Amino acid sequence: MHVPLFDMTRQYDTLKSEILQAIDGVFRSGKLIMGENVKQFEREVCDYLNVKHAIGVGNGSDALYIAAKAIGIGDGDYVITTPFTFFATVSCITRNGAVPVFADIDRKSFNIDLDRVEEILTTHPNREKIKAVIPVHLFGRTVDLERLEKIKRNYGVKILEDCAQSIGSKWVYSDGTIRKSGTVGDASILSFFPTKNLGAYGDGGMILTNNDDTNDFCRVFRVHGAKVKYFHEMEGINSRLDEIQAAVLRIKLKYLDEYHEKRIKIARNYTEMINSLSIEFLETPRVTGDFTCIFHQYVVKVKAGHRDRLREYLKTRGVETAVYYPLGMHRQKCFSRFGSKILENTDQACQEVLALPIFPEISITEVEYVVKCIGEYFKEARKC
């Protein structure tokens, strides 16, 4: 059996008639850039997340770069972020002339450890230059939004939420209030890369904010810095969500919560089945039904040096897996000028994490097969 890590064709088969009709409508409109679909999609995302402004851009990396600039991150500033993330989370800091400060992650959630964030804010030798914190809601698991808001208030820092993997994930506050990721930062970003929970059929990204000035800046910056065509107020860039992608995303957005529910159910099946094997070297993620994690990825920890061997074995059995991420950003060559230090939890995660196949259309038979293959590997490993 072949089990893909991700398979967009199954979802396309169920949405094909809607998508083809929408794309045909775009072509017939004659408006391929910055048309009505982009405007409507921006409004629909605002309604879905309960934010004031949504600005469509070319991709998630541009969204981070523009949003960081919009909230004032610039030359000489210091910005706290996680080292266990995709490159763009950190490059948006350096591209704006600022210095990344890495806070280690929490062992269980893989998200930035907010205790370490506060420690840096109070003890870092350049703490007075710390402008912002960029948390990442990794693998679809929400960082503590209530505490993020307290950090913002208590230390006077900006918050830029990286929600590339978490659109629709939630946090339950101590008073029972429920808020979604992307709604508490001075700005937040989304990615619509095809493998995301809300994925386009190409690149796409979005900036979210409740601040009117931030919104105005982003809208001008994404079109070469011009409010009026050919009259440029700033040195902006060309980064626009196109009409075809917006049309596709509008269709998928209608089904997003349904997709999340399916992912959570799949994750629960994985966790229950794997835990029933009682494998001491395998740690599964916690699964709840409240959308605090919407499982963009289902990531297990494989200990005692078994990760790469298990991955190779699963490959021979037709099961695709991935490692997110094999090397922390604090150890990347391109960021070596900022100094590399030991971040124990991040370094350990890079040696242990393994993403198993998960997407809304994966079958229970495929999940059972993946778990069966995992069990077979460890059964053989115990004999060695």
FENRAVEN-V790120 format. One record per residue. N is the residue number from 1. D_LAST is the distance of its C-alpha to the last C-alpha in whole Angstrom. Layout:
n,d_last
N,D_LAST
N,D_LAST
This chain:
n,d_last
1,26
2,27
3,27
4,29
5,29
6,33
7,35
8,39
9,40
10,40
11,42
12,44
13,45
14,46
15,48
16,49
17,53
18,54
19,52
20,54
21,57
22,57
23,56
24,59
25,61
26,60
27,61
28,64
29,65
30,65
31,63
32,60
33,60
34,61
35,62
36,62
37,59
38,57
39,60
40,59
41,56
42,56
43,58
44,56
45,53
46,55
47,56
48,52
49,51
50,55
51,55
52,59
53,58
54,55
55,56
56,54
57,52
58,51
59,47
60,45
61,45
62,49
63,49
64,47
65,50
66,53
67,52
68,51
69,54
70,56
71,56
72,57
73,54
74,55
75,55
76,54
77,53
78,49
79,47
80,44
81,41
82,38
83,35
84,33
85,35
86,36
87,38
88,42
89,41
90,42
91,44
92,47
93,47
94,47
95,49
96,52
97,52
98,50
99,47
100,44
101,43
102,39
103,38
104,35
105,33
106,33
107,29
108,29
109,32
110,31
111,35
112,37
113,37
114,41
115,41
116,40
117,43
118,45
119,44
120,45
121,48
122,49
123,48
124,48
125,50
126,51
127,51
128,55
129,54
130,51
131,53
132,50
133,46
134,44
135,42
136,39
137,39
138,35
139,33
140,37
141,36
142,40
143,40
144,42
145,46
146,48
147,47
148,47
149,51
150,51
151,50
152,52
153,55
154,54
155,53
156,56
157,53
158,52
159,50
160,48
161,46
162,43
163,43
164,41
165,39
166,40
167,44
168,45
169,42
170,44
171,44
172,46
173,48
174,49
175,52
176,51
177,52
178,49
179,49
180,47
181,45
182,48
183,51
184,51
185,51
186,54
187,52
188,49
189,47
190,46
191,44
192,44
193,42
194,41
195,37
196,39
197,40
198,43
199,43
200,46
201,46
202,46
203,46
204,48
205,48
206,50
207,52
208,53
209,55
210,58
211,60
212,63
213,63
214,59
215,60
216,63
217,61
218,58
219,60
220,62
221,59
222,58
223,61
224,61
225,63
226,66
227,68
228,70
229,69
230,70
231,71
232,68
233,68
234,64
235,62
236,60
237,57
238,57
239,54
240,55
241,53
242,55
243,57
244,54
245,51
246,53
247,54
248,51
249,50
250,53
251,51
252,48
253,49
254,51
255,47
256,45
257,45
258,44
259,41
260,40
261,40
262,38
263,35
264,35
265,35
266,32
267,30
268,31
269,29
270,26
271,26
272,27
273,24
274,21
275,22
276,22
277,18
278,18
279,15
280,15
281,15
282,17
283,21
284,24
285,27
286,30
287,32
288,36
289,39
290,41
291,41
292,40
293,37
294,37
295,34
296,35
297,31
298,28
299,26
300,23
301,21
302,17
303,16
304,14
305,14
306,12
307,16
308,16
309,13
310,14
311,17
312,17
313,15
314,18
315,20
316,19
317,20
318,23
319,23
320,25
321,24
322,25
323,25
324,28
325,28
326,26
327,29
328,31
329,35
330,36
331,34
332,35
333,37
334,40
335,40
336,40
337,43
338,43
339,41
340,37
341,36
342,33
343,32
344,29
345,29
346,29
347,27
348,24
349,25
350,25
351,21
352,20
353,23
354,22
355,25
356,25
357,27
358,30
359,34
360,37
361,37
362,33
363,33
364,31
365,29
366,28
367,27
368,25
369,23
370,22
371,21
372,19
373,17
374,16
375,15
376,13
377,11
378,10
379,9
380,7
381,5
382,5
383,4
384,0
